[in-house]
Amino acid sequence: MAENSKGAARKRPEDLRSHRWFGVDDLRAFGHRSRMLQMGFSESDFRGKPVIGIINTWSELSPCHFHFRTRAEEVKRGVWQAGGFPVELPAHPVTEQYMKPTSMLYRNMLAMETEELARSQPCDGLVLLGGCDKTPPGLVMGALSAGLPFIFVPAGPMNSGSWRGKTLGSGSDAWKYNAELRAGNITPAQWKDMEGGMARSFGTCMTAGTAATMMLAVEAMGLTLPGASSIPAADSAHPRMATDSGKRIVDMVWDDETPAKLLSQGSIDNAVAATMAFGGSTNAIVHIIAMARRAGLELDLERFDAISRRVPLIANLRPNGDTYLMADFFFAGGSRAFLNRLGPHLDLTAKTVSGATLGEDIADADVFNEEIIRPLDRPLQAEGGLAVLKGTLAPRGAVIKTSAADPRLLSHTGPAVVFENYADLKKRLDDPDLDVTADSVLVMKSGGPQGGPGMPEWGMMPIPQKLLKQGVRDMVRLSDARMSGTSYGTCVLHVAPESHVGGPLALVKDGDLIRLDVPNRKLDLLVDEAEMARRQAAWVPPARRYARGWTSMYLDQVTQADEGCDLRFLEAGAATPEPDIY
């Protein structure tokens, strides 16, 4: 092998994985080359060059990714310029807006599709195009399992919203103004008019929601070019970043920079620390655990909480703050400046796809607005934005976004108002006769990985209408479901084990006292053990609703929230051999 600029071995054309398809002299390779010629390519286009698979989650039902048809061409431009051969491979878009019951049901399908596209096709390296909530983890999980060099191109946030002189943040302001509509403080006509002002370009939610969180986490892991995650989708820097990513992956293939050589425990801890300092989505906990397990690295809820306790929240963005959005974050210095400021809490020796370390990638980044990216000694919150709870109601854990909750409710005891599922909640929540007060704890069952199925974003339960009219805007809510990263409120989520498999949540009844104690990381059901044993003995598992297809496979294999909700047979284990070519 030749050597690169750092003196390491560099692949020769005959060392490329695609050589097995295109470079040998046999009948099968004759057919492979012939079919390339059929599509109008010359043999000099593809033979002896790194074949780069561009995994594209573009779809006309994926508004966050609506620009990816163009971005794929810009990635190809970079691949061609660097001497590679780009091939575009469409993959499941897993769009947050339209997929029911939840896109989370299909994250693992995207992961499996990505892995198998990479393995079964003549790819030497991958460029992953994603951004909407489940696509960053799904793509990265699959690429980690495939083991080929890869680089992630984040979709970027959409333009800021605007309506009647007010700046709108997608998701966050939808929940806010819907509450005001239900309280009678805005009219249906005003609510309707707001639809056209909420989302004003392609790209992901421009609040610090799940998409922004996961794109940042993937960058902190070292899997994007420096600064890529915070570039707005419609900014001219975005296509330049896509082209640069296409150039870079070609060198990564020649230098055999596989994820196994790049990722370390420090890479995973960096993703967690960045999430905490960003005030990121609770969804990140499920996703980063799943990605870590695919890489064969350690991560559990306890490690999340330990990092959260030492990392301050320094990103002043909605829904944690009340003013700034992702475009403001970008112009304040963006992800590089944010990570530079967070430097004392990061492993700066961790490698990245740039070919340098994280510390080298962010060394010269400056913050231009210290109200948006706060100094470490003047944080928005002294600890990270998320906390992990355990107790008699959540033996294996639950999570809460403390940065978006009412501080007075973080230590609270109140009687349960129980809904058996989301349909029950929707039917009874606004009943004027519902026995509920501001001190009650709303409890919803059947929202977990099995119960949803797929753990839908049902956890940000609305406030009952009669309480809204009394001026109540937050109360303790508890479920085994997830919630949107754009949401806010004192919502306890991801309760494990979930109710559907007989966890303690399944046994909660109206009037039971529930104690939430975030400072001490506790969540307890104040019912004596003898009564709980009687309830457990009387509990009957729900009937299975799905007997065929993907959902049936998912129900057979999905793990609980504290384990990442991956499919058991897809987690890291024995390597899958390369395909035979006959």
C-alpha positions as CSV (number, residue, x, y, z in Angstrom):
1,M,0.0,0.0,0.0
2,A,1.0,3.6,-0.5
3,E,1.2,6.1,2.3
4,N,-0.9,9.2,3.0
5,S,0.4,12.6,4.3
6,K,0.6,11.2,7.8
7,G,2.6,8.2,6.9
8,A,-0.2,5.7,7.3
9,A,-1.0,3.0,4.8
10,R,-3.2,4.2,1.9
11,K,-5.3,1.8,-0.2
12,R,-4.5,0.9,-3.8
13,P,-7.3,0.6,-6.4
14,E,-7.1,-3.2,-6.1
15,D,-7.7,-2.9,-2.3
16,L,-11.0,-1.2,-2.8
17,R,-14.1,-3.2,-1.8
18,S,-15.7,-2.3,-5.1
19,H,-12.8,-4.0,-6.9
20,R,-14.6,-7.3,-6.2
21,W,-17.5,-6.1,-8.4
22,F,-15.7,-4.1,-11.1
23,G,-12.0,-4.9,-11.2
24,V,-11.6,-8.7,-11.7
25,D,-11.7,-10.6,-14.9
26,D,-14.6,-13.0,-14.7
27,L,-18.1,-13.4,-16.1
28,R,-19.8,-11.7,-13.1
29,A,-17.5,-8.6,-13.2
30,F,-18.1,-8.5,-17.0
31,G,-21.8,-8.2,-16.2
32,H,-21.3,-5.5,-13.6
33,R,-19.2,-3.4,-15.9
34,S,-21.6,-4.0,-18.8
35,R,-24.5,-2.7,-16.8
36,M,-22.6,0.4,-15.8
37,L,-22.0,1.1,-19.5
38,Q,-25.7,0.5,-20.0
39,M,-26.4,3.6,-17.8
40,G,-24.0,5.7,-19.9
41,F,-21.0,5.6,-17.7
42,S,-17.5,5.0,-19.1
43,E,-15.3,2.4,-17.5
44,S,-12.9,5.2,-16.5
45,D,-15.7,6.7,-14.5
46,F,-15.9,3.9,-12.0
47,R,-13.1,1.3,-12.3
48,G,-10.3,1.7,-9.8
49,K,-12.1,4.6,-8.0
50,P,-13.8,4.7,-4.6
51,V,-17.5,4.0,-5.1
52,I,-19.4,6.4,-2.7
53,G,-22.9,5.4,-1.8
54,I,-25.0,8.5,-1.1
55,I,-27.8,7.3,1.2
56,N,-30.6,9.9,0.5
57,T,-33.7,10.2,2.6
58,W,-35.4,12.7,0.2
59,S,-39.1,12.4,-0.2
60,E,-42.0,14.6,-1.3
61,L,-43.5,13.7,2.1
62,S,-40.4,14.8,4.0
63,P,-40.4,18.7,4.1
64,C,-37.3,18.7,6.3
65,H,-35.4,16.9,3.5
66,F,-37.0,18.6,0.5
67,H,-33.7,20.1,-0.5
68,F,-31.9,16.7,-0.5
69,R,-32.6,16.1,-4.2
70,T,-30.3,19.1,-4.8
71,R,-27.9,18.4,-2.0
72,A,-27.2,14.9,-3.4
73,E,-26.0,16.4,-6.6
74,E,-23.8,18.8,-4.6
75,V,-22.3,15.8,-2.8
76,K,-21.7,14.1,-6.1
77,R,-19.9,17.2,-7.3
78,G,-17.4,16.8,-4.5
79,V,-17.0,13.1,-5.0
80,W,-16.3,13.6,-8.7
81,Q,-13.8,16.4,-7.9
82,A,-11.9,14.2,-5.5
83,G,-11.7,11.3,-8.0
84,G,-14.4,9.1,-6.7
85,F,-17.5,7.6,-8.3
86,P,-20.8,8.7,-6.6
87,V,-24.0,6.6,-6.7
88,E,-27.2,7.7,-5.1
89,L,-29.2,5.2,-3.1
90,P,-32.7,6.2,-1.9
91,A,-33.6,5.1,1.6
92,H,-36.7,5.2,3.8
93,P,-37.3,9.0,4.7
94,V,-38.8,8.3,8.2
95,T,-40.5,11.6,8.2
96,E,-41.7,13.0,11.5
97,Q,-44.7,14.9,10.2
98,Y,-46.8,12.2,8.4
99,M,-45.8,8.7,9.5
100,K,-48.2,7.1,12.0
101,P,-48.4,6.0,14.6
102,T,-44.9,7.4,14.9
103,S,-41.7,7.7,12.9
104,M,-39.9,6.0,15.8
105,L,-41.5,2.7,14.7
106,Y,-39.4,3.0,11.5
107,R,-36.0,4.3,12.8
108,N,-34.7,0.7,13.0
109,M,-36.1,-0.1,9.6
110,L,-33.9,2.8,8.2
111,A,-31.0,1.5,10.2
112,M,-31.4,-2.0,8.7
113,E,-31.9,-0.6,5.2
114,T,-28.8,1.5,5.5
115,E,-26.7,-1.4,6.7
116,E,-27.9,-3.7,3.9
117,L,-27.6,-1.1,1.1
118,A,-24.0,-0.6,2.1
119,R,-23.2,-4.3,2.4
120,S,-25.0,-5.7,-0.6
121,Q,-23.9,-3.0,-3.1
122,P,-20.3,-2.2,-4.4
123,C,-19.8,0.7,-1.9
124,D,-16.5,1.7,-0.5
125,G,-17.8,4.6,1.6
126,L,-21.0,6.3,2.4
127,V,-22.4,9.9,2.6
128,L,-25.5,9.9,4.8
129,L,-28.2,12.6,4.1
130,G,-30.5,13.1,7.1
131,G,-31.7,15.5,9.6
132,C,-35.4,15.0,10.6
133,D,-35.5,13.4,14.1
134,K,-35.1,9.7,13.5
135,T,-32.9,9.9,10.4
136,P,-29.6,10.9,12.0
137,P,-29.7,7.9,14.5
138,G,-31.2,5.5,12.0
139,L,-28.6,6.3,9.3
140,V,-25.7,6.3,11.7
141,M,-26.8,3.1,13.4
142,G,-26.9,1.3,10.0
143,A,-23.6,2.8,8.9
144,L,-21.9,1.8,12.1
145,S,-23.1,-1.8,11.7
146,A,-21.9,-1.8,8.0
147,G,-18.5,-0.7,9.1
148,L,-17.5,1.3,6.0
149,P,-16.0,4.8,6.1
150,F,-18.9,7.3,6.2
151,I,-19.7,11.0,6.7
152,F,-23.0,12.5,7.7
153,V,-24.5,15.5,5.9
154,P,-27.1,17.2,8.2
155,A,-30.2,18.8,6.7
156,G,-29.9,22.0,8.7
157,P,-32.7,24.0,10.3
158,M,-35.4,25.8,8.4
159,N,-35.8,29.6,8.3
160,S,-37.4,31.2,11.4
161,G,-41.1,31.5,11.5
162,S,-43.1,34.8,11.6
163,W,-46.7,35.7,12.2
164,R,-48.2,39.1,12.9
165,G,-44.9,40.5,14.1
166,K,-44.1,37.6,16.3
167,T,-41.2,35.2,15.7
168,L,-42.4,31.6,15.7
169,G,-40.5,28.5,16.5
170,S,-41.8,25.3,14.9
171,G,-43.3,22.9,17.3
172,S,-42.8,25.0,20.4
173,D,-45.2,27.7,19.3
174,A,-47.7,25.2,17.9
175,W,-48.1,23.7,21.4
176,K,-48.1,27.2,23.0
177,Y,-50.8,28.8,20.8
178,N,-52.9,25.6,20.7
179,A,-53.2,25.9,24.5
180,E,-54.2,29.6,24.0
181,L,-56.8,28.5,21.4
182,R,-58.3,25.9,23.8
183,A,-58.3,28.5,26.6
184,G,-60.2,30.9,24.3
185,N,-57.4,33.6,24.1
186,I,-57.0,33.4,20.3
187,T,-59.6,32.8,17.7
188,P,-59.8,29.8,15.3
189,A,-59.2,32.3,12.4
190,Q,-56.0,33.5,14.0
191,W,-54.9,29.9,14.7
192,K,-55.6,29.0,11.0
193,D,-53.7,32.1,9.8
194,M,-50.6,30.9,11.8
195,E,-50.3,27.8,9.7
196,G,-48.6,29.7,6.9
197,G,-46.1,31.5,9.2
198,M,-44.8,28.5,11.2
199,A,-42.5,26.8,8.7
200,R,-41.0,29.1,6.0
201,S,-38.4,27.0,4.2
202,F,-37.2,23.4,3.7
203,G,-35.1,22.1,6.6
204,T,-35.7,20.8,10.1
205,C,-37.4,22.5,13.1
206,M,-35.5,25.6,13.9
207,T,-36.0,25.3,17.6
208,A,-33.6,23.2,19.8
209,G,-35.8,20.1,19.1
210,T,-34.8,16.6,18.4
211,A,-33.5,17.2,14.9
212,A,-31.2,20.0,16.0
213,T,-30.2,17.9,19.0
214,M,-29.3,14.8,17.0
215,M,-27.5,16.7,14.2
216,L,-25.4,18.3,16.9
217,A,-24.8,15.0,18.7
218,V,-23.6,13.4,15.5
219,E,-21.2,16.3,15.0
220,A,-20.0,16.0,18.6
221,M,-19.3,12.3,17.9
222,G,-17.0,13.4,15.1
223,L,-19.1,12.2,12.2
224,T,-19.8,15.5,10.3
225,L,-17.5,18.1,9.0
226,P,-16.8,20.8,11.6
227,G,-19.7,23.2,12.0
228,A,-22.0,21.3,9.7
229,S,-24.8,20.6,12.1
230,S,-25.8,24.3,12.6
231,I,-25.8,25.6,9.1
232,P,-29.3,26.7,8.1
233,A,-30.7,24.6,5.3
234,A,-31.3,27.6,3.0
235,D,-27.9,29.2,3.7
236,S,-25.4,29.2,0.8
237,A,-22.9,27.6,3.2
238,H,-25.0,24.5,3.2
239,P,-24.4,23.3,-0.4
240,R,-20.7,24.1,0.0
241,M,-20.7,21.9,3.1
242,A,-22.3,19.1,1.1
243,T,-19.7,19.3,-1.7
244,D,-16.9,19.4,0.9
245,S,-18.4,16.3,2.5
246,G,-18.3,14.5,-0.9
247,K,-14.6,15.4,-1.3
248,R,-13.7,14.3,2.1
249,I,-15.3,10.9,2.0
250,V,-13.1,9.9,-1.0
251,D,-9.9,10.5,1.1
252,M,-11.5,8.7,4.0
253,V,-11.9,5.6,1.8
254,W,-8.3,5.7,0.5
255,D,-7.1,6.1,4.1
256,D,-9.5,3.4,5.4
257,E,-10.9,5.7,8.1
258,T,-13.6,3.3,9.3
259,P,-15.9,4.1,12.2
260,A,-14.2,1.5,14.3
261,K,-10.9,3.5,14.0
262,L,-12.6,6.9,14.6
263,L,-15.0,6.3,17.5
264,S,-14.1,5.9,21.1
265,Q,-15.8,6.2,24.5
266,G,-14.8,9.8,24.4
267,S,-16.8,10.3,21.1
268,I,-19.9,9.0,22.8
269,D,-19.4,11.0,26.0
270,N,-18.9,14.1,23.8
271,A,-22.3,13.5,22.1
272,V,-24.0,13.2,25.6
273,A,-22.2,16.3,26.9
274,A,-23.2,18.4,23.9
275,T,-26.8,17.3,24.2
276,M,-26.9,18.3,27.9
277,A,-25.3,21.7,27.3
278,F,-27.6,22.3,24.4
279,G,-30.7,21.6,26.5
280,G,-31.5,19.0,23.9
281,S,-34.4,16.7,23.3
282,T,-35.2,13.8,25.7
283,N,-35.3,11.7,22.5
284,A,-31.5,11.9,22.3
285,I,-31.2,9.5,25.3
286,V,-32.8,6.7,23.4
287,H,-31.0,7.5,20.1
288,I,-27.4,7.9,21.5
289,I,-27.7,4.7,23.6
290,A,-28.7,2.9,20.4
291,M,-25.8,4.4,18.4
292,A,-23.3,3.6,21.1
293,R,-24.5,0.0,21.3
294,R,-24.1,-0.4,17.5
295,A,-20.5,0.8,17.9
296,G,-19.9,-1.7,20.8
297,L,-19.4,1.2,23.3
298,E,-20.8,1.6,26.7
299,L,-23.7,4.0,27.5
300,D,-26.5,3.7,30.0
301,L,-28.9,6.0,31.8
302,E,-26.6,6.4,34.8
303,R,-23.8,7.7,32.6
304,F,-26.2,10.2,31.0
305,D,-27.2,11.5,34.3
306,A,-23.6,11.7,35.6
307,I,-22.6,13.8,32.6
308,S,-25.7,16.0,33.0
309,R,-24.9,16.8,36.6
310,R,-21.5,18.2,35.7
311,V,-22.3,19.9,32.3
312,P,-24.0,23.3,32.4
313,L,-26.8,24.3,30.0
314,I,-25.3,27.1,27.9
315,A,-27.4,27.3,24.7
316,N,-30.2,29.8,25.2
317,L,-32.6,28.5,22.6
318,R,-36.3,27.7,22.5
319,P,-37.9,25.8,24.1
320,N,-35.5,26.2,27.0
321,G,-35.2,30.0,26.5
322,D,-38.0,32.2,25.2
323,T,-36.3,34.2,22.4
324,Y,-33.7,32.6,20.1
325,L,-33.8,30.1,17.3
326,M,-31.3,28.0,15.4
327,A,-30.5,30.8,12.8
328,D,-29.5,33.0,15.8
329,F,-27.4,30.1,17.1
330,F,-25.6,29.8,13.8
331,F,-24.8,33.5,13.6
332,A,-23.7,33.5,17.2
333,G,-20.9,31.1,16.1
334,G,-22.8,27.9,15.6
335,S,-21.8,24.4,16.6
336,R,-18.1,25.0,16.5
337,A,-18.2,27.9,18.8
338,F,-20.6,26.1,21.1
339,L,-18.3,23.0,21.3
340,N,-15.3,25.3,21.8
341,R,-17.0,26.9,24.8
342,L,-17.9,23.5,26.1
343,G,-14.3,22.3,25.6
344,P,-13.5,21.7,29.3
345,H,-16.3,19.1,29.4
346,L,-15.2,17.3,26.2
347,D,-12.6,14.7,25.1
348,L,-10.8,17.0,22.7
349,T,-8.5,14.1,21.6
350,A,-11.4,12.2,20.0
351,K,-11.0,11.8,16.3
352,T,-13.4,13.1,13.7
353,V,-14.1,12.6,10.0
354,S,-12.2,15.7,9.2
355,G,-8.9,13.8,9.8
356,A,-8.1,15.9,12.9
357,T,-9.2,15.7,16.5
358,L,-12.3,17.5,17.9
359,G,-10.0,19.9,19.7
360,E,-8.3,20.8,16.4
361,D,-11.6,21.2,14.6
362,I,-12.9,23.8,17.1
363,A,-9.7,25.5,18.2
364,D,-10.2,28.9,16.5
365,A,-14.0,29.2,16.9
366,D,-15.4,32.3,18.5
367,V,-18.7,33.2,20.1
368,F,-20.3,36.4,18.7
369,N,-23.4,36.6,21.0
370,E,-23.0,35.5,24.6
371,E,-26.7,35.7,25.3
372,I,-27.2,32.8,22.9
373,I,-24.1,30.7,23.6
374,R,-23.5,31.5,27.3
375,P,-20.2,31.5,29.1
376,L,-19.7,28.4,31.4
377,D,-19.8,30.7,34.4
378,R,-23.1,32.2,33.4
379,P,-25.2,29.3,32.1
380,L,-28.9,29.2,31.5
381,Q,-29.0,26.3,34.1
382,A,-26.2,25.0,36.3
383,E,-26.7,21.4,35.2
384,G,-27.6,19.9,31.8
385,G,-31.1,20.1,30.4
386,L,-32.1,16.4,31.1
387,A,-32.3,14.3,34.2
388,V,-32.7,10.5,34.7
389,L,-35.1,9.4,37.5
390,K,-35.6,6.0,39.2
391,G,-37.9,4.6,41.8
392,T,-40.8,2.4,42.5
393,L,-42.7,3.7,39.5
394,A,-39.7,3.5,37.1
395,P,-37.3,0.7,38.3
396,R,-35.3,0.9,35.1
397,G,-35.5,4.6,34.7
398,A,-37.5,7.6,33.3
399,V,-36.4,11.0,31.9
400,I,-37.4,14.6,32.3
401,K,-36.3,17.8,30.5
402,T,-35.7,20.0,33.5
403,S,-34.7,23.0,31.4
404,A,-38.2,23.2,29.9
405,A,-40.2,22.5,33.1
406,D,-41.7,24.7,35.8
407,P,-39.0,24.7,38.6
408,R,-41.7,24.7,41.3
409,L,-43.0,21.3,40.0
410,L,-39.6,19.5,40.1
411,S,-40.4,18.5,43.6
412,H,-44.1,17.6,43.7
413,T,-46.5,15.0,45.1
414,G,-50.0,14.7,43.7
415,P,-52.9,12.3,43.0
416,A,-52.9,10.4,39.7
417,V,-55.5,11.1,37.0
418,V,-55.1,8.0,34.8
419,F,-55.7,7.5,31.1
420,E,-55.4,3.9,29.8
421,N,-54.1,5.1,26.4
422,Y,-54.0,8.1,24.2
423,A,-57.5,7.5,22.8
424,D,-58.8,7.6,26.4
425,L,-56.9,10.8,27.1
426,K,-58.3,12.5,24.0
427,K,-61.9,11.4,24.9
428,R,-61.9,12.5,28.5
429,L,-59.2,15.2,28.9
430,D,-61.5,18.2,28.3
431,D,-64.6,16.7,30.1
432,P,-65.7,19.5,32.5
433,D,-66.4,16.8,35.1
434,L,-62.9,15.3,35.0
435,D,-61.7,15.1,38.6
436,V,-58.5,17.1,38.1
437,T,-56.7,20.0,39.7
438,A,-53.4,21.8,39.0
439,D,-51.9,19.6,41.7
440,S,-52.9,16.3,40.0
441,V,-50.4,14.2,38.0
442,L,-51.7,13.2,34.6
443,V,-50.7,9.6,33.8
444,M,-51.0,7.9,30.4
445,K,-50.3,4.3,29.8
446,S,-49.7,2.3,26.6
447,G,-47.3,4.7,25.0
448,G,-44.1,2.7,25.1
449,P,-42.1,0.7,22.5
450,Q,-44.6,-2.1,22.6
451,G,-47.7,-0.2,23.6
452,G,-47.6,2.6,21.0
453,P,-46.3,0.7,19.2
454,G,-43.0,2.5,18.6
455,M,-43.1,4.9,21.6
456,P,-45.0,7.8,20.0
457,E,-44.6,11.5,21.0
458,W,-47.6,11.5,23.2
459,G,-45.9,12.4,26.4
460,M,-46.5,16.2,26.2
461,M,-50.1,15.7,27.2
462,P,-52.2,18.8,26.9
463,I,-53.4,20.6,30.0
464,P,-57.1,19.9,30.6
465,Q,-59.2,22.8,29.1
466,K,-60.9,23.7,32.4
467,L,-57.4,24.2,34.0
468,L,-56.2,26.3,31.0
469,K,-59.2,28.6,31.5
470,Q,-58.0,29.0,35.2
471,G,-54.6,30.1,34.0
472,V,-52.7,26.8,34.5
473,R,-50.0,26.3,31.9
474,D,-48.0,23.5,33.4
475,M,-48.5,20.4,35.6
476,V,-46.8,17.1,36.2
477,R,-47.5,14.6,33.4
478,L,-46.1,11.1,33.3
479,S,-46.0,8.3,30.7
480,D,-44.0,5.6,29.0
481,A,-44.2,7.6,25.7
482,R,-41.7,10.2,24.3
483,M,-42.3,13.8,23.6
484,S,-41.2,16.2,20.8
485,G,-37.9,17.9,21.4
486,T,-39.7,21.1,20.6
487,S,-42.1,20.6,23.5
488,Y,-41.9,21.9,27.1
489,G,-43.5,21.3,30.4
490,T,-43.0,19.1,33.4
491,C,-43.3,15.8,31.5
492,V,-41.8,12.6,32.8
493,L,-41.2,10.3,29.9
494,H,-39.7,6.9,28.9
495,V,-40.9,5.2,32.1
496,A,-39.4,1.7,32.0
497,P,-40.5,-1.0,32.1
498,E,-43.4,0.2,30.1
499,S,-47.0,-0.4,31.0
500,H,-47.6,-2.8,28.1
501,V,-45.2,-5.4,29.5
502,G,-46.5,-5.1,33.1
503,G,-44.2,-2.4,34.5
504,P,-45.4,-0.6,37.6
505,L,-47.0,2.1,35.4
506,A,-49.6,-0.5,34.3
507,L,-50.8,-0.8,37.9
508,V,-51.4,3.0,38.7
509,K,-55.0,3.9,39.5
510,D,-56.8,7.2,39.9
511,G,-56.0,8.8,43.2
512,D,-52.7,7.0,43.8
513,L,-50.1,9.5,45.1
514,I,-47.1,10.0,42.9
515,R,-43.9,11.7,44.2
516,L,-41.6,13.4,41.7
517,D,-38.3,14.4,43.3
518,V,-35.9,15.6,40.5
519,P,-33.1,17.0,42.8
520,N,-32.8,13.4,44.3
521,R,-33.6,11.8,40.9
522,K,-36.6,9.8,42.3
523,L,-40.0,8.9,40.9
524,D,-42.1,6.9,43.3
525,L,-45.6,5.5,43.4
526,L,-46.8,5.8,47.0
527,V,-48.7,2.5,47.2
528,D,-47.8,-0.2,49.7
529,E,-46.1,-3.4,48.5
530,A,-49.0,-5.7,49.4
531,E,-51.5,-3.6,47.3
532,M,-49.0,-3.6,44.4
533,A,-48.7,-7.3,44.6
534,R,-52.5,-7.7,44.5
535,R,-52.7,-5.5,41.5
536,Q,-49.8,-7.3,39.7
537,A,-51.5,-10.7,40.2
538,A,-54.7,-9.3,38.7
539,W,-53.0,-7.6,35.7
540,V,-53.8,-9.2,32.3
541,P,-51.4,-8.5,29.4
542,P,-53.0,-6.6,26.5
543,A,-53.9,-8.6,23.4
544,R,-51.5,-8.4,20.6
545,R,-52.7,-6.0,17.8
546,Y,-50.2,-6.8,15.1
547,A,-49.7,-10.3,13.7
548,R,-47.8,-9.7,10.5
549,G,-45.3,-7.4,8.7
550,W,-42.7,-5.0,10.0
551,T,-44.6,-4.1,13.2
552,S,-44.9,-7.8,14.2
553,M,-41.1,-8.2,13.8
554,Y,-40.6,-5.0,15.7
555,L,-42.7,-6.2,18.6
556,D,-40.8,-9.4,18.8
557,Q,-37.4,-7.8,18.9
558,V,-37.6,-4.2,20.3
559,T,-35.8,-3.4,23.5
560,Q,-37.1,-1.1,26.2
561,A,-36.4,2.7,26.3
562,D,-33.4,2.4,28.7
563,E,-31.8,0.1,26.2
564,G,-32.2,2.3,23.1
565,C,-35.3,0.7,21.5
566,D,-33.2,-1.1,19.0
567,L,-34.0,-4.5,17.7
568,R,-32.1,-7.2,19.6
569,F,-30.7,-8.9,16.5
570,L,-29.3,-5.7,15.2
571,E,-27.2,-4.7,18.2
572,A,-23.4,-5.1,18.0
573,G,-22.3,-8.7,17.9
574,A,-20.5,-11.0,15.6
575,A,-19.4,-9.4,12.3
576,T,-21.5,-10.1,9.2
577,P,-19.3,-11.5,6.4
578,E,-18.9,-9.8,3.1
579,P,-21.3,-11.1,0.5
580,D,-20.2,-13.9,-1.9
581,I,-20.0,-12.8,-5.5
582,Y,-20.6,-15.7,-8.0
